[in-house]
Amino acid sequence: MHFNELWIAGEVLDYPTLEMKDEEFPIFKSTLRILRIGYLKKRRVSVNLNYRGEDLTRELINELDKYSHLLNTRLDNPNDVEQMLDYVVDIFPIITFGRSAQFCYDRIHKGDFIIFNGEIQSRDLQVAVDLTAEQNRELDEYLRSIKLFHRKDEFLQSMDLLNIRRNQYQIAFKEVYICGMKGGSRYLTQGDRIYENKCFLLGRVCNDPELRYTEEGRPLLNFILYIKRPHSEHKREDLKQDYVNVILWNEMAEIMHKSLKKNHEVLLNGRLQSRIYYKEHLPTPEQSYQLKEFLHSASVHDSKAESELLRIIGIDGYKSRHRAYEVSAKRIDILG
């Protein structure tokens, strides 16, 4: 039997939404922000927790600007506010379904401080990459210039612009406690606001753990934990189980690298954390082949045509910003 339990306390970051999958099945969605209080205390960074919402963001930016040399010296751009906040704030999408969705939508507001119990869920998403109006206009102009505008649909079809994004995480909660009600009668005092982030997972290691070292020489062990959802009746395979990225640091990483193997069942506790990463958009081997075939069939032999078309549709190596999620384990036990 696998186990997936998460306790989180944080601030609702944006306006909640209520989507209707059908008339009988509402879905509540929002985003939660959790300060890494321990990280700030270790670096003696003082933050006034009386601030909320945008005011708290401005307070964090002002304070982090003073202490940026203590927080991290490897910032790509010291003026990049979002990247600076990434080191002290975790941001998670949260979701719940059915009757509890309507209950939460009626009572939870942007800026509320909530505590909830739930589970980490992963899913595969297949997303069509739609060209923007500007990209369409530029593509039309370029195809006209090389006399291939009449074959635009054929070109787009040959490039198969679909991205399969794996392990898109969300937190599905079961119980929720509203500590600060911005839209109601109660509100938090500074002493009431305690950010919490704890998870307990029981699952099976589904790949060989990989030991790496950071630029500072800190050991880092990474593996993926497979957790089967109990009593799942979903037809889709990716909704019957969850795959959670797990990382271990320092001495524990080196010790577990010697004993932890693929297919081991493990019990761990730690914290769920988010981080920003940059994804480089490059054509797949299939896309490169199809583009060369398309240009060859159209008798276009200009060496610049291939790179220009890739640039216009956005897969020429440009980097886009994404948010990833992983569990930083504090303790891990191998059960078998």
C-alpha positions as CSV (number, residue, x, y, z in Angstrom):
1,M,0.0,0.0,0.0
2,H,1.4,3.4,-1.0
3,F,0.9,6.6,1.0
4,N,0.8,10.3,0.0
5,E,0.1,12.9,2.7
6,L,0.9,16.6,2.7
7,W,0.3,19.4,5.2
8,I,0.7,22.9,4.1
9,A,0.0,26.4,5.6
10,G,0.3,29.4,3.3
11,E,-1.3,32.5,1.7
12,V,-3.7,32.4,-1.2
13,L,-1.8,34.2,-3.9
14,D,-4.4,34.9,-6.6
15,Y,-8.2,35.0,-7.0
16,P,-9.7,31.5,-6.8
17,T,-11.6,30.2,-9.8
18,L,-14.5,27.7,-10.1
19,E,-14.6,25.6,-13.3
20,M,-17.5,23.3,-14.2
21,K,-16.4,20.1,-15.8
22,D,-20.1,19.3,-16.0
23,E,-23.1,20.6,-14.1
24,E,-22.5,18.0,-11.3
25,F,-18.7,18.4,-11.0
26,P,-17.2,21.8,-10.0
27,I,-13.4,22.2,-9.7
28,F,-11.8,24.8,-7.4
29,K,-8.4,26.1,-8.4
30,S,-6.0,28.7,-6.9
31,T,-2.3,29.2,-6.1
32,L,-0.6,29.1,-2.6
33,R,2.5,30.9,-1.5
34,I,4.7,29.7,1.4
35,L,7.7,31.6,2.7
36,R,10.8,29.5,3.5
37,I,11.1,30.9,7.0
38,G,14.0,28.6,7.9
39,Y,16.0,29.7,4.9
40,L,15.5,33.4,5.8
41,K,16.3,32.8,9.5
42,K,19.6,31.0,8.7
43,R,20.7,34.1,6.7
44,R,19.3,36.5,9.3
45,V,16.9,38.1,6.9
46,S,14.1,40.0,8.7
47,V,10.7,40.1,7.1
48,N,7.6,41.8,8.6
49,L,4.9,39.1,8.4
50,N,2.2,41.7,9.1
51,Y,2.3,42.4,5.3
52,R,0.1,40.4,3.0
53,G,-0.4,39.9,-0.8
54,E,1.3,42.5,-2.9
55,D,2.5,44.4,0.2
56,L,4.4,41.2,1.3
57,T,5.9,40.8,-2.1
58,R,7.2,44.4,-2.0
59,E,8.5,43.9,1.5
60,L,10.3,40.7,0.4
61,I,11.9,42.5,-2.6
62,N,13.1,45.4,-0.5
63,E,14.6,43.1,2.1
64,L,16.1,40.6,-0.4
65,D,17.8,43.5,-2.2
66,K,19.7,44.3,1.0
67,Y,20.7,40.7,1.6
68,S,21.1,39.4,-1.9
69,H,24.9,38.8,-1.4
70,L,24.0,36.5,1.5
71,L,21.1,34.6,-0.2
72,N,22.8,33.4,-3.4
73,T,25.8,34.7,-5.3
74,R,24.9,32.7,-8.5
75,L,21.9,34.8,-9.6
76,D,22.0,35.2,-13.4
77,N,20.8,38.8,-13.0
78,P,20.8,40.5,-9.5
79,N,17.9,42.7,-10.7
80,D,15.8,39.7,-11.7
81,V,13.1,40.0,-9.0
82,E,11.2,36.7,-9.8
83,Q,14.4,34.7,-9.7
84,M,15.5,36.3,-6.4
85,L,12.1,35.5,-4.9
86,D,12.4,31.9,-6.1
87,Y,15.0,31.2,-3.4
88,V,12.8,32.2,-0.5
89,V,9.2,31.5,-1.7
90,D,7.4,28.3,-2.8
91,I,4.4,28.6,-5.1
92,F,2.0,25.7,-5.6
93,P,-1.2,25.2,-7.7
94,I,-4.0,23.9,-5.5
95,I,-7.2,22.1,-6.5
96,T,-10.2,20.4,-5.1
97,F,-13.4,18.8,-6.6
98,G,-17.1,18.3,-6.1
99,R,-19.0,19.7,-3.1
100,S,-15.8,20.8,-1.4
101,A,-14.9,22.9,-4.5
102,Q,-18.1,25.0,-4.1
103,F,-17.5,25.3,-0.3
104,C,-14.0,26.6,-0.8
105,Y,-14.9,29.0,-3.6
106,D,-17.6,30.6,-1.4
107,R,-15.2,31.1,1.6
108,I,-11.6,31.4,0.4
109,H,-10.4,34.7,-1.0
110,K,-7.2,36.1,-2.3
111,G,-4.9,37.0,0.6
112,D,-6.5,34.5,3.0
113,F,-4.1,32.3,5.1
114,I,-5.1,28.7,5.0
115,I,-4.0,25.3,6.4
116,F,-4.9,22.2,4.5
117,N,-4.2,18.5,4.2
118,G,-3.9,16.9,0.8
119,E,-1.8,14.9,-1.6
120,I,0.7,15.6,-4.4
121,Q,-0.7,14.7,-7.8
122,S,1.2,14.5,-11.1
123,R,-0.3,14.2,-14.6
124,D,0.8,14.3,-18.2
125,L,-0.4,17.1,-20.4
126,Q,-0.4,17.2,-24.1
127,V,-0.5,20.9,-25.2
128,A,-0.8,22.2,-28.7
129,V,1.6,25.1,-29.3
130,D,-0.6,27.8,-30.9
131,L,1.2,30.5,-32.8
132,T,0.5,34.1,-31.7
133,A,-1.0,36.6,-34.0
134,E,2.5,38.2,-34.4
135,Q,4.0,34.8,-35.2
136,N,1.3,34.0,-37.8
137,R,1.7,37.4,-39.5
138,E,5.5,37.0,-39.7
139,L,5.2,33.4,-40.9
140,D,2.7,34.5,-43.6
141,E,5.1,37.2,-44.8
142,Y,8.1,34.9,-44.9
143,L,6.2,32.1,-46.7
144,R,5.0,34.6,-49.3
145,S,8.6,35.8,-49.8
146,I,9.7,32.3,-50.6
147,K,6.5,31.6,-52.6
148,L,5.2,28.9,-50.2
149,F,2.2,30.6,-48.6
150,H,-0.2,28.2,-50.3
151,R,1.6,25.4,-48.4
152,K,1.3,26.9,-44.9
153,D,-1.0,24.3,-43.6
154,E,1.2,21.5,-44.9
155,F,4.2,23.1,-43.2
156,L,2.5,23.4,-39.8
157,Q,1.2,19.9,-40.0
158,S,4.7,18.6,-40.8
159,M,6.1,20.3,-37.8
160,D,3.6,18.6,-35.5
161,L,3.6,21.4,-32.9
162,L,2.6,19.5,-29.8
163,N,4.5,19.5,-26.5
164,I,4.0,16.6,-24.1
165,R,4.8,18.1,-20.6
166,R,5.2,15.4,-18.0
167,N,4.9,15.6,-14.2
168,Q,2.8,18.7,-14.1
169,Y,2.1,18.9,-10.4
170,Q,-0.9,20.1,-8.4
171,I,-1.9,19.7,-4.8
172,A,-5.4,18.2,-4.3
173,F,-6.6,19.0,-0.8
174,K,-9.0,17.0,1.4
175,E,-9.4,19.2,4.5
176,V,-9.0,23.0,4.7
177,Y,-8.9,25.4,7.6
178,I,-9.2,29.1,6.9
179,C,-7.1,31.0,9.5
180,G,-7.4,34.5,8.1
181,M,-10.6,35.5,6.3
182,K,-10.0,38.6,4.2
183,G,-13.6,38.5,3.0
184,G,-15.0,37.5,6.4
185,S,-14.9,38.5,10.0
186,R,-11.6,37.0,11.2
187,Y,-8.1,38.2,10.3
188,L,-4.6,37.1,11.3
189,T,-2.3,38.7,13.8
190,Q,1.5,38.3,13.2
191,G,1.7,35.5,15.8
192,D,-0.9,33.4,14.1
193,R,0.9,33.2,10.8
194,I,3.1,30.1,10.8
195,Y,4.1,28.8,7.4
196,E,4.2,25.0,7.3
197,N,5.2,22.6,4.6
198,K,5.5,18.9,5.4
199,C,4.9,15.8,3.3
200,F,5.0,12.0,4.1
201,L,5.4,9.6,1.1
202,L,5.5,5.9,0.8
203,G,6.3,4.6,-2.7
204,R,8.7,2.7,-4.9
205,V,11.8,4.1,-6.6
206,C,11.3,3.8,-10.3
207,N,14.8,4.7,-11.6
208,D,18.4,4.4,-10.6
209,P,19.2,7.3,-8.2
210,E,21.7,9.8,-9.7
211,L,24.4,11.4,-7.6
212,R,25.6,14.8,-8.8
213,Y,27.5,17.7,-7.3
214,T,26.6,21.4,-7.3
215,E,29.1,24.1,-8.3
216,E,29.9,24.6,-4.6
217,G,30.6,20.8,-4.2
218,R,27.4,19.9,-2.4
219,P,26.3,16.3,-3.2
220,L,22.8,16.0,-4.6
221,L,20.9,12.7,-5.1
222,N,17.9,12.7,-7.4
223,F,15.3,10.0,-8.1
224,I,11.6,9.6,-9.0
225,L,9.2,8.0,-6.6
226,Y,6.2,6.0,-7.9
227,I,3.1,6.2,-5.7
228,K,-0.1,4.3,-6.6
229,R,-3.3,6.1,-5.9
230,P,-5.6,4.0,-3.7
231,H,-9.0,3.1,-5.1
232,S,-8.4,5.1,-8.3
233,E,-11.2,4.4,-10.9
234,H,-9.7,6.7,-13.7
235,K,-9.4,5.1,-17.2
236,R,-6.3,7.2,-18.0
237,E,-3.1,5.5,-16.8
238,D,-1.5,8.8,-15.7
239,L,-4.3,9.4,-13.3
240,K,-3.9,6.1,-11.5
241,Q,-0.5,6.8,-10.1
242,D,1.8,9.8,-9.3
243,Y,5.4,10.3,-10.0
244,V,7.2,12.6,-7.6
245,N,10.7,14.0,-8.1
246,V,12.8,13.6,-4.9
247,I,16.1,15.1,-4.0
248,L,18.5,14.4,-1.1
249,W,21.4,16.7,0.0
250,N,24.8,16.5,1.6
251,E,25.9,13.4,3.6
252,M,22.5,11.7,3.3
253,A,22.8,11.9,-0.5
254,E,26.1,10.1,-0.5
255,I,25.0,7.5,2.0
256,M,21.7,6.7,0.2
257,H,23.5,6.5,-3.2
258,K,25.3,3.4,-1.9
259,S,22.2,1.6,-0.7
260,L,19.2,3.0,-2.5
261,K,18.4,1.1,-5.8
262,K,15.7,1.0,-8.4
263,N,12.5,-0.8,-7.2
264,H,13.2,-0.2,-3.5
265,E,10.2,0.7,-1.5
266,V,10.9,3.7,0.7
267,L,9.2,5.9,3.3
268,L,10.3,9.5,3.5
269,N,9.4,12.8,5.0
270,G,10.4,16.2,3.7
271,R,9.1,19.4,2.1
272,L,7.6,20.1,-1.3
273,Q,9.4,22.9,-3.0
274,S,9.1,24.8,-6.2
275,R,11.9,26.3,-8.4
276,I,12.2,28.2,-11.6
277,Y,14.0,26.7,-14.5
278,Y,14.6,27.7,-18.1
279,K,13.6,25.3,-20.9
280,E,15.5,25.5,-24.2
281,H,13.1,25.0,-27.2
282,L,14.9,23.0,-29.9
283,P,13.4,21.0,-32.8
284,T,13.2,17.3,-32.3
285,P,15.0,15.0,-34.8
286,E,11.7,14.3,-36.4
287,Q,10.9,18.0,-36.8
288,S,14.3,18.7,-38.3
289,Y,13.8,15.8,-40.8
290,Q,10.3,16.9,-41.7
291,L,11.4,20.5,-42.3
292,K,14.2,19.5,-44.5
293,E,11.8,17.2,-46.5
294,F,9.3,20.0,-46.8
295,L,11.8,22.5,-48.1
296,H,13.3,19.9,-50.5
297,S,9.9,19.0,-51.9
298,A,9.2,22.7,-52.5
299,S,12.6,23.1,-54.2
300,V,13.8,25.7,-51.7
301,H,17.6,25.4,-51.3
302,D,18.3,28.6,-49.3
303,S,20.3,27.5,-46.3
304,K,18.7,30.4,-44.2
305,A,15.2,29.2,-44.8
306,E,15.3,26.4,-42.3
307,S,16.7,28.5,-39.4
308,E,14.3,31.4,-40.3
309,L,11.2,29.2,-40.1
310,L,12.4,27.6,-36.8
311,R,12.9,31.1,-35.4
312,I,9.4,32.3,-36.4
313,I,7.6,29.3,-34.8
314,G,9.7,29.5,-31.7
315,I,11.8,26.3,-31.6
316,D,15.2,27.8,-32.6
317,G,16.8,27.4,-29.1
318,Y,15.1,30.3,-27.2
319,K,14.6,29.8,-23.5
320,S,11.3,30.1,-21.7
321,R,10.7,30.2,-18.0
322,H,8.8,27.3,-16.2
323,R,8.2,26.2,-12.6
324,A,9.2,22.8,-11.4
325,Y,8.3,20.9,-8.2
326,E,10.2,18.4,-6.1
327,V,10.3,17.0,-2.6
328,S,13.4,17.7,-0.6
329,A,13.7,14.7,1.8
330,K,14.9,15.2,5.3
331,R,14.6,11.5,6.3
332,I,14.3,8.3,4.3
333,D,13.9,4.7,5.3
334,I,14.3,1.7,2.9
335,L,11.5,-0.8,3.6
336,G,12.4,-3.4,1.0
